[in-house]
Amino acid sequence: MQSLSQQLINQQFIDNQWVPSAGTRLLDVMNPYREVRIAQVTAGDAADVDAAVKAARQAQPAWQALGGSARAKYLEGFADALEARRDSIITLSATNNGKPLAEAEIDLDDAIACYRYYARQARALDTRQGELVSVEMEGVEARTYHDPVGVVGLIAPWNFPLVTSAWKLAPALAAGCAAVLKPSEVTPLPERVLAEIALEIGLPAGVLNLLNGDGEGIGAPLTNHPDVDKISFTGSNRVGEAVMQAASTRTASVSLELGGKSPILVMEDADPEQAADWVMAGIYFNAGQICSATSRLLVHENVAEALYAALAERMDALTLGDPLAEGTDLGPLTSAKQRDAVQRYLDLADKEGLAAVRDKRHRTLPEKGYFLAPTLYRDVPLESRLWQEEIFGPVLCGHSVASEAEAVQLANDSVFGLAATVISGDPGRAKRIGRQLKAGSIWYNSEQLVLPETAWGGFKRSGIGRELGPWGLSAYLEVKHVIGPA
């Protein structure tokens, strides 16, 4: 697939064909471990978007009429084809993204599970069409139908390219929507295989169009296009707000999965050793480049010292290095731009004099690659930008609390509300605390389990709408009632 990426550097996938891009700029695709260019892709432009949207618009009626059960076969085809390419996709993803192999494997496995889940949802959709509604008025019949919202623009992020694309594409196709998918320009290589699979499984022309490019060349023209009925975007709040503004001019539907500054609450009855494992998984997975990263540690003062000691021990044991090497725990950040953005927060922490349990002074980094040391600050002031803002890197900020009430209050004291974790020796207490937190996903006494059956999305500035589960399918459906004499 790397050779495919090199060969098609200036082509877009439109209407089941690789066609020359209208864009004249090329974007470098980097290996973040070796700091070398591994490919170039077109930046694309508005003419590419016009052609892709036109193809999707032409494909929409027939794809909708096909029915959910028939569409499900194509979704199963995506899952089977991804599984068949397993080893090569994992290697390519680790190379382009900087993920250790184990994390690239999770990205792929979760994507496969998502396509299979929405194949089942597509079949079930057929059985829901024309359901009779109970009404009190005599002599009146009302039936419910679910129509696809239409042509959708799907904009995926770079941190988990395969699964975040699946979260959008699978329910869109299941619902009967034709799609224009824009992968991130930072990690475009893994998702190019989706075009290859579309041809292999005989997906009707125009149902999936894949455009490479950046926000200027593809993102903005796609969100502003008058023939795009819905935009689903995952990324920064700044861009998400621009997407909302663009959609508002034509009252287009939007789904937004945006930033997070998720808390992890460790109560006084928690086992510090077990809690440390869950804290580590919540922040250092994917080098902290995860929207749900539990980057605010609220630890009860009675267990704080024991927890910090356990975390320091585990951080010292992390292996930083080649994502393709077995045993690597932490790869580089995905781009030089992201490394530099996180470094600015670390510089600010030095300026503020934050107390580091572990930082660059405790770690020798590989000579090459966009690496940053896994970092843990304790007793971080609540007014610090490091406590308040999404860093999107391997940086954990701790703050001690004296009570459960204080922990809940500080957990909710954020403009974000994507996720949270509660750790307690009493599972019933952990669940009760979780019910008080203002976030879309709450884990207790576990790692971050993201399941295709459960919704994904946030409160407050963390976004609008939900992905995954039946709610993810509903995001691509319009509800219609047909009413008349019984």
TIGU-234778 format. One record per residue (C-alpha): x, z, y. Coordinates in steps of 0.05 Angstrom, whole numbers, plus 5000, padded with zeros to 4 digits. Each point is the difference from the previous one (the first is absolute). Layout:
BEGIN
> xx:zz:yy
> X:Z:Y
...
END
This chain:
BEGIN
> xx:zz:yy
> 5000:5000:5000
> 5059:5008:5047
> 5015:4926:4990
> 4927:4986:5017
> 5007:5039:5065
> 5063:4962:5019
> 4969:4933:4983
> 4936:5010:5041
> 5030:5031:5062
> 4960:4957:5048
> 4935:4992:4962
> 4933:5034:5000
> 4949:5005:4944
> 4936:4969:5025
> 4942:4971:4959
> 5040:5007:4935
> 5059:4961:5027
> 5068:5016:5028
> 5001:4964:5066
> 5052:4997:5056
> 4990:5054:5051
> 4982:4982:5072
> 5047:5055:5022
> 5070:4983:5022
> 5031:5069:4995
> 5031:5031:4938
> 5002:5074:4983
> 5056:5032:4961
> 4981:5038:4937
> 5051:5055:4985
> 5025:5040:4941
> 5000:5069:5033
> 5051:5027:4950
> 5053:4946:5008
> 4981:4983:5072
> 5001:4925:4985
> 4949:4946:5010
> 4967:4979:4935
> 4950:4950:5027
> 4967:4973:5062
> 4926:4988:5011
> 4962:4963:5053
> 4973:5040:5059
> 4938:4956:4998
> 4954:4988:5059
> 4928:4991:5021
> 4994:4931:4969
> 5016:5030:4932
> 4945:5052:5011
> 4950:4946:5020
> 5015:4960:4937
> 4995:5061:4955
> 4935:5025:5031
> 4970:4930:4995
> 5017:4998:4926
> 4971:5069:4988
> 4936:4982:5038
> 4991:4938:4957
> 5011:5040:4936
> 4954:5058:5019
> 4931:4974:4979
> 5020:4978:4930
> 5042:5063:4989
> 4941:5044:5020
> 4952:4961:4956
> 5045:5008:4940
> 4975:5070:4988
> 5036:5065:4987
> 5011:4992:4925
> 5033:4932:5009
> 5044:5027:5057
> 5020:5058:4955
> 5036:4952:4952
> 5046:4978:5056
> 5015:5072:5019
> 5018:5014:4927
> 5043:4938:5004
> 5039:5030:5058
> 5011:5064:4962
> 5022:4965:4937
> 5048:4954:5037
> 5031:5057:5039
> 5010:5037:4934
> 5033:4939:4969
> 5050:4997:5058
> 5013:5074:4999
> 5075:5004:4996
> 5015:4945:5050
> 4950:5027:5051
> 5027:5071:4995
> 5071:4975:5011
> 4980:4955:5058
> 4960:5056:5032
> 5057:5049:4995
> 5048:4949:5029
> 4956:4981:5059
> 4971:5069:5015
> 5056:5048:4981
> 4956:5040:4952
> 5032:5030:4938
> 4977:4964:4938
> 4953:5056:4980
> 4963:4996:5067
> 4996:4924:4997
> 4969:5008:4931
> 4947:5047:5028
> 4985:4949:5055
> 4988:4946:4948
> 4962:5043:4950
> 4952:5025:5054
> 4988:4929:5023
> 4984:4978:4929
> 4952:5059:4991
> 4966:4981:5066
> 4986:4928:4979
> 4972:5024:4934
> 4956:5052:5034
> 4970:4949:5048
> 4988:4952:4943
> 4953:5054:4972
> 4970:5011:5068
> 4987:4925:5008
> 4962:4998:4934
> 4960:5061:5020
> 4982:4967:5066
> 4959:4948:4963
> 4956:5055:4971
> 4987:5029:5069
> 4974:4936:5031
> 4925:5002:5012
> 4991:5074:4986
> 4930:5024:5017
> 4996:5050:5056
> 4948:5056:4996
> 4954:4996:5060
> 4938:5041:5018
> 4960:4942:5029
> 4952:4971:4948
> 5002:4926:4985
> 5071:4991:5026
> 5061:4981:4960
> 5072:5009:5026
> 5062:4979:4964
> 5074:5012:5016
> 5053:4946:4998
> 5074:5004:5015
> 5032:4939:5033
> 5074:4991:5014
> 5019:5011:5073
> 5032:4930:5001
> 5071:4977:5014
> 5048:5059:5005
> 5069:5008:5030
> 5043:5049:4961
> 5063:5028:5032
> 5044:5041:4953
> 5058:5048:5016
> 5071:5000:4974
> 5006:5068:4967
> 4958:4985:4938
> 4990:4925:5003
> 4969:4987:4931
> 4949:5057:4997
> 4979:4998:5073
> 4987:4926:4993
> 4959:5014:4937
> 4959:5053:5036
> 4977:4945:5047
> 5001:4936:4960
> 4968:5027:4936
> 4936:5028:5031
> 4995:4940:5048
> 5001:4951:4942
> 4953:5044:4959
> 4950:5000:5057
> 5002:4924:5006
> 5043:4994:5063
> 5052:4945:5010
> 5064:5029:5028
> 5060:4987:5044
> 5055:5049:4981
> 5059:5016:5046
> 5055:5039:4965
> 5050:5038:5042
> 5057:4957:5026
> 5047:5056:4978
> 4981:4997:4926
> 4967:4932:4988
> 5033:4984:4934
> 4959:5040:4948
> 4933:4975:5027
> 5020:4927:4996
> 4988:5004:4926
> 4925:5008:5014
> 4998:4927:5022
> 5035:4979:4936
> 4950:5040:4959
> 4941:4970:5038
> 5021:4931:4977
> 5014:5024:4930
> 4932:5031:4989
> 4962:4943:5034
> 4974:5039:5059
> 4956:4952:5040
> 5036:4968:5059
> 4994:5037:5066
> 4979:5067:4970
> 5070:5029:5010
> 5045:4976:5056
> 5067:5035:5011
> 5035:4995:5068
> 5070:5024:5015
> 5016:5021:5070
> 5004:5057:5049
> 4949:5031:5046
> 5011:4950:5055
> 4997:4937:4957
> 4947:5019:4948
> 4972:5070:5012
> 4972:4990:5070
> 4970:4930:4988
> 4967:5026:4936
> 4969:5061:5032
> 4975:4959:5059
> 4974:4941:4959
> 4925:4987:5013
> 4987:4979:4928
> 5028:5063:4969
> 4942:5048:4984
> 5041:5062:4983
> 5071:5026:5009
> 5031:5052:4954
> 5064:5027:5028
> 5050:5053:4976
> 5055:5020:5047
> 5016:5034:5065
> 4949:5029:5049
> 5026:4956:5056
> 4986:4936:4961
> 4936:5028:4971
> 4972:5013:5069
> 5016:4928:5019
> 4964:4976:4938
> 4938:5040:5020
> 5001:4971:5070
> 5006:4929:4974
> 4943:5010:4950
> 4956:5032:5052
> 4995:4935:5040
> 4960:4968:4944
> 4973:5064:4967
> 5040:4986:4937
> 5005:5053:4947
> 5065:5038:4993
> 5032:5047:4950
> 5061:5037:5025
> 5048:5044:4961
> 5047:5027:5052
> 5048:5058:5012
> 5005:5068:4969
> 5034:5067:5011
> 4975:5034:4938
> 5007:5075:4987
> 5020:5035:4936
> 4977:5072:4996
> 5039:5048:4955
> 4963:5066:4995
> 5030:5069:4985
> 4975:4999:4928
> 5035:4935:4983
> 5060:4995:4953
> 5056:4977:5046
> 5036:4961:4945
> 4938:4960:4981
> 4980:4992:5073
> 5069:4972:5016
> 4990:4944:4950
> 4934:4980:5032
> 5029:5005:5070
> 5058:4955:4981
> 4953:4948:4970
> 4956:5000:5062
> 5055:4984:5050
> 5061:4967:4967
> 4963:4949:4957
> 5017:4930:5026
> 5049:5033:5049
> 4941:5030:5037
> 4973:4931:5018
> 4929:5016:4980
> 4940:5009:5046
> 4976:5061:4961
> 5068:5034:4999
> 4989:5075:5005
> 5051:5007:5055
> 4973:5065:5030
> 5016:5060:4955
> 4957:5061:5015
> 5029:5056:4957
> 4977:5072:4997
> 5054:5045:5027
> 5001:5042:4936
> 5026:4941:4959
> 5036:4960:5054
> 5071:5022:4983
> 4991:4987:4925
> 4969:4932:5013
> 5054:4977:5048
> 5054:5021:4950
> 4965:4961:4944
> 4993:4939:5045
> 5073:5002:5020
> 5020:5001:4927
> 4957:4940:4984
> 5022:4961:5061
> 5073:5010:4980
> 4984:4971:4932
> 4970:4936:5027
> 5040:4937:4983
> 5004:4949:5056
> 5022:4931:4983
> 4985:4931:4971
> 4925:4991:4989
> 5015:4958:4939
> 5041:5055:4967
> 4968:5047:4950
> 4999:5071:5026
> 4995:4984:5074
> 4951:5048:5033
> 5003:4975:5072
> 5014:4930:5023
> 5013:4975:5071
> 4947:4994:5052
> 4968:4931:4996
> 5029:4972:5065
> 5053:5013:5052
> 4943:5005:5051
> 4966:5056:4962
> 5066:5037:4988
> 5014:4998:5074
> 4930:5024:5017
> 5007:5060:4955
> 5071:5013:5026
> 4971:5008:5070
> 4959:5059:4975
> 5062:5030:4967
> 5037:4993:5066
> 4942:5035:5035
> 5003:5056:4949
> 5073:5010:5016
> 4983:5002:5074
> 4945:5052:4987
> 5046:5041:4957
> 4954:5001:4939
> 5024:5041:4942
> 5019:4955:4942
> 4995:5025:4929
> 5029:4933:4978
> 5021:4939:5042
> 5057:4950:5007
> 5051:5057:5003
> 4983:5017:4928
> 5002:4930:4972
> 5050:4943:4993
> 4962:4934:5006
> 5017:4935:4964
> 5047:4957:5041
> 4951:4943:5004
> 4925:4996:5006
> 4947:5025:5048
> 5005:5072:4976
> 4982:5065:5033
> 5012:5069:4971
> 4939:5036:4974
> 4986:5051:5054
> 4963:5066:5004
> 4990:5041:5064
> 4970:5070:4999
> 4964:5039:5055
> 4985:4936:5038
> 4963:5014:5065
> 4929:4974:5001
> 5012:4963:5065
> 5059:4961:4971
> 4989:4925:4993
> 5028:5006:4930
> 4942:5045:4982
> 4947:4958:5035
> 5020:4927:4988
> 5004:4957:4938
> 5074:4990:4984
> 4993:4956:4938
> 5065:5020:4969
> 5032:5055:4956
> 4988:5056:5050
> 4961:5064:4985
> 4982:5050:5054
> 4984:5072:4980
> 4962:5055:5035
> 4983:5069:4975
> 4929:5029:5002
> 4975:5071:4992
> 4931:4986:4971
> 4955:4950:4967
> 4960:4992:5064
> 5062:4983:5040
> 5021:4949:4947
> 4933:4965:5003
> 4998:5001:5076
> 5070:4969:5007
> 4987:4950:4944
> 4940:4974:5039
> 5037:5002:5067
> 5020:4926:4998
> 4974:4934:5027
> 5007:4974:4929
> 4960:5015:4938
> 5021:4957:4942
> 5019:5049:4945
> 5021:5071:4984
> 5024:5043:4942
> 4984:5072:4984
> 5043:5042:4953
> 4975:5067:4975
> 5003:5042:4938
> 4925:5001:5000
> 4971:4930:4989
> 4932:5022:5026
> 5031:5024:5064
> 5039:4935:5007
> 4936:4960:4994
> 4964:5044:5049
> 5056:4992:5051
> 5000:4925:4988
> 4927:4996:5019
> 5018:5028:5069
> 5052:4946:5014
> 4984:4939:5042
> 5030:4944:4959
> 4978:4945:4954
> 5039:5020:4938
> 5016:5072:4981
> 5044:5016:4941
> 5007:5069:4971
> 5055:5025:4954
> 5023:4929:4985
> 5039:4940:5023
> 4964:4947:5041
> 4954:4966:4950
> 4970:4936:5028
> 4948:4973:4952
> 4962:4934:5005
> 4935:5039:4989
> 5008:5046:5061
> 4996:4981:5073
> 5061:4991:5044
> 4997:5007:5076
> 5002:5052:5054
> 4967:5041:5054
> 5015:4996:5074
> 5057:4953:5020
> 5018:4986:4928
> 4951:4942:4997
> 4930:4973:4990
> 4966:4987:4934
> 5023:5011:4929
> 5038:4960:4948
> 4995:5009:4924
> 4942:5023:4959
> 4930:4971:5011
> 5011:5014:5074
> 5056:4949:5000
> 4953:4947:4972
> 4946:5019:5050
> 5049:4986:5057
> 4995:4926:4982
> 4924:4998:4990
> 4940:4994:5046
> 4935:5034:4978
> 4938:4956:5003
> 4928:5019:4986
> 4947:4950:4982
> 4931:5029:5015
> 4930:4972:4989
> 4935:5006:4961
> 5006:5031:4931
END
